[in-house]
Amino acid sequence: MKVGAESSARSKRDMILRIAADEFGRHGFDATKWASIAEPTGIGNTALYHYFESKTHCLFTLLQESYQSWHEQWRARLVDEGDDVGAILEAVAASFRCTEAEAVKNRLLLHEQGKLSTLESTGRTRQAQVETLQVARSIEKMWSGFLSDAMDRGSIPRQDPGVLAHGIIGLLQSVYAWYRPGGQQKLSDLETIYCGYVRAMLFSV
């Protein structure tokens, strides 16, 4: 495939993902018809299968992108540089520094991530499912590992690092159950509020 053709294919794939995220987020994955995604792309139902073998494959790809974005943001900040609490709160703050498109995918992740563990799949859909679950587990392992090390260093009180990690991740994801771009609440304000919540969680024992 020539460079120009590859660029065009990526552009169409990105457009499909953007439209799918909006449709899934607005109407729900189960209620969204695959054809309703094809129409605004101008690609056509049959051509969609060149990019994604199913609606579920498209969903898992979106969830994977969302998880990968969070993983990269948090991994860059959860490092031992002498201020464990500062690193944790900077990771929390980074969760709120996202674009409108990323916020839509985060909302989709919150509502649909359960399908990663419950839906049976094959082919490319299964591959995307497995890869997404691996990223999710890497996030959990990264958070619990850093929190455990911070406890060993005496930076935060001793408690179950796995439970604390799940609590922090769940809290940050829960924002997107109700947050909407352009609403009364700004992400910059929520950043400050939720940093306070997580600090309280760290020292609650």
BELZIQUI-V307143 format. One line per field, one symbol per residue. psi: psi as a letter, one per 30 degrees, with the letter a starting at -180 (. if undefined). A space follows every 50 residues. Layout:
psi=???
This chain:
psi=kleeeeeeeeeeeeeeeeeeeeeeeefkeefkkeffeeeffgeleefefe ekfleeeeeeeeeeeeeeeeeeeeeffikjgfieeeeeeeeeeffgille eeeeeeeeeeffffffffkkllbfeeeeeeeeeeeeeeeeeeeeeeeeee eefgellkajeeeeeeeeeeeeefegffkkkfaekkeeeeeeefeeeeee eegf.
